[in-house]
Every structure is written in structure tokens, then in C-alpha cells.
Amino acid sequence: MATTAKTATVRARVAPGLKAEAERVLADLGLNATAAITMLYEQIVRRHAIPFTVELPNATTRAAMRDAEAGAITRAGSADNLFAQLDADD
């Protein structure tokens, strides 16, 4: 892909919290929003597709998300405790 001067502008509206969090992560990676968007666009062009899976959650995942939003979650403290709790339900 040939390198050319960056003269086009991309504008998008996102939630301020999402923007701030994403930019913190990008900074930790040594990137800024322009570099990340450029990388995304380059991958879209190369793959002729979005470079990650975009799919709706299945029924089990949707139910788990509803439970989590309602506060119905299991806290175990460790993987061993979690498996013990799950085995106890059988």
C-alpha cells in the first residue's frame, strides 16, 4: 500500500467515557486515535472485511448478560471455588 499524505478527515461521535478509555489504552500501546483508525482502515482494505468478528450474542450469553445487569452473579474468589460451586449445582 502506498504511503500518501494524510489529508482526509474521519469524524465519528462516540460516548465521552468510551473515547477516554480507548485513548488511555491506545496511549499504553504507544498509539493515538489517528494511528489506530489508520490501522483499522488498512486492515479493512486488505481483508475486504472488518478485521474482527461481529456477531450477536447467543441466547445463553444474552441470559447471562441480563443476569449480570440484574446483579444475579456468582462470586467465588478463585477458580477452584467457582468450580466447586458449579459442581454443587449438579
VEXFITOR-327962 format. One record per atom (N, C-alpha, C, O): residue in three letters; x, z, y. Coordinates in steps of 0.1 Angstrom, whole numbers, plus 5000, padded with zeros to 4 digits. Atoms other than C-alpha are relative to their C-alpha. Layout:
# residues N
alaXZY
...
END
This chain:
# residues 90
met500850004988
met500050005000
met500950005012
met501850085013
ala499150014988
ala501549905033
ala499750115010
ala498550155012
thr500249894990
thr502050175059
thr499849935014
thr500549845018
thr500350064986
thr500450095093
thr499850125009
thr499650235005
ala500349904990
ala499950285125
ala498650064998
ala497749984995
lys501349935002
lys497150535123
lys499349995014
lys499550065023
thr500850034988
thr494650405149
thr498550024998
thr497850025008
ala501449975002
ala491350475133
ala499750154999
ala500550234996
thr500549864999
thr489350795137
thr498950024990
thr498049944988
val501049965009
val487350965110
val499450135005
val500150225009
arg500749884995
arg484751215121
arg499050054990
arg498349974984
ala501049945010
ala482751455099
ala499650145005
ala500450215011
arg500549874996
arg480651755106
arg500050094987
arg499450054977
val499949905011
val481352055082
val499750145006
val499950165018
ala500249864995
ala480452425084
ala501450055005
ala502450034999
pro498749954995
pro483052605105
pro500850094991
pro502050084990
gly499349925010
gly483852855078
gly500749924989
gly501849954985
leu499450095010
leu484452575053
leu501349945005
leu502349934999
lys498850074994
lys486752395077
lys501250105001
lys502350064998
ala498949914998
ala488752705085
ala500750044987
ala501950044986
glu499449965013
glu489152805048
glu500849884994
glu501949904989
ala499350125005
ala490152445038
ala501349985008
ala502349955001
glu498850024993
glu492652425066
glu501150114997
glu502350084998
arg499049905005
arg494252755055
arg500649964987
arg501849984986
val499450045013
val494652625020
val500949885002
val502049884997
leu499150124998
leu496052295033
leu501350055007
leu502450005003
ala498749954994
ala498552485055
ala500950064990
ala502150054990
asp499249945011
asp499652685025
asp500749894992
asp501849914986
leu499550115008
leu500252345008
leu501049915009
leu501549825004
gly499250084992
gly502152215038
gly499449885006
gly500049785010
leu500750124996
leu499451975048
leu499150035011
leu498850155014
asn501049984990
asn497051925076
asn498849914996
asn498849844986
ala501250075004
ala493551775076
ala500249855000
ala499749784991
thr499750154999
thr494851425086
thr500749964987
thr500349864981
ala499350035013
ala497251425056
ala499150004988
ala499149924980
ala500949995012
ala494551545032
ala499049895000
ala498849834989
ile501050104999
ile492051295044
ile500649864996
ile500149784989
thr499250125003
thr494651015042
thr500249994985
thr500149894979
met499750005015
met495551115006
met498749974993
met498749904983
leu501350025006
leu491851124997
leu499649855001
leu499349794991
tyr500350144999
tyr491250775011
tyr500949914992
tyr500449824986
glu499150085008
glu494350634994
glu499650014986
glu499649904979
gln500449995013
gln493150764961
gln498749934997
gln498549874987
ile501250075002
ile489650624966
ile500349854999
ile499749784991
val499750145001
val491150284973
val500749964987
val500449864981
arg499250035013
arg493550294943
arg499150014988
arg499249934979
arg500949995011
arg490850414919
arg498749935000
arg498049914990
his501450064997
his487850244934
his498950104996
his497950064990
ala500949895004
ala486150574929
ala500550135007
ala501650145012
ile499649874994
ile486150934942
ile501050064989
ile500750054977
pro499049965010
pro489251094926
pro499750144994
pro500750214990
phe500449885007
phe487351394911
phe498649984995
phe497949905000
thr501350015006
thr484251444891
thr499050065009
thr499150175014
val501149954992
val481051474910
val498849994991
val498349894987
glu501149995009
glu478251594888
glu499150125003
glu499650225009
leu500949894998
leu475251814889
leu500250104989
leu500550074978
pro499849905011
pro475452144871
pro498949994990
pro497749964993
asn501050005010
asn473652164838
asn499050125001
asn499350215009
ala501049894999
ala470652394831
ala500650144998
ala500350235005
thr499349875002
thr472952674818
thr500750055012
thr500650165016
thr499249974988
thr475152664848
thr499150035012
thr499350135019
arg501049974989
arg472152654872
arg499450134998
arg499250215008
ala500649875003
ala470652954855
ala501050115003
ala500750215009
ala499049904997
ala473953144858
ala500250015015
ala500450125020
met499850004985
met474253044895
met498850085006
met499050165015
arg501249924995
arg470653184901
arg500250144997
arg499950235006
asp499849865004
asp471553504882
asp501050065010
asp500950175015
ala498949954991
ala474753544903
ala499450025014
ala499750125021
glu500649994986
glu472853484936
glu499050125000
glu498950185011
ala501049895000
ala470253744925
ala500750134997
ala500150244997
gly499349885002
gly473053994918
gly500150044985
gly500650154982
ala500049975014
ala472553984880
ala501349954993
ala501249854987
ile498750045006
ile476153964870
ile500650114991
ile500250224993
thr499449915009
thr478254124843
thr501450035006
thr502249945008
arg498649964996
arg481354324854
arg500650074988
arg500050164983
ala499349955012
ala483854404827
ala501350075003
ala501750154996
gly498749954997
gly487154484843
gly501249944993
gly502349934999
ser499050075007
ser489054294817
ser499449904991
ser498249914988
ala500650105010
ala488654004793
ala499650074987
ala498650044982
asp500449935013
asp488654244763
asp498750075002
asp497950074993
asn501349934997
asn485854454779
asn498949905000
asn497849924995
leu501050104999
leu483954134787
leu499649954986
leu498449944983
phe500450055013
phe484154004751
phe499350114992
phe498450084984
ala500749895007
ala483154354738
ala498650005004
ala497750024996
gln501450004995
gln480054344760
gln499249884995
gln498149894991
leu500750125005
leu479253984749
leu499750024985
leu498649984981
asp500249985015
asp479654074712
asp498950104998
asp498250094988
ala501049895001
ala477454384717
ala498649945001
ala497649994996
asp501350074998
asp474654144728
asp499549934987
asp498349904986
asp500450085012
asp474653974694
asp499250084990
asp498850034979
END
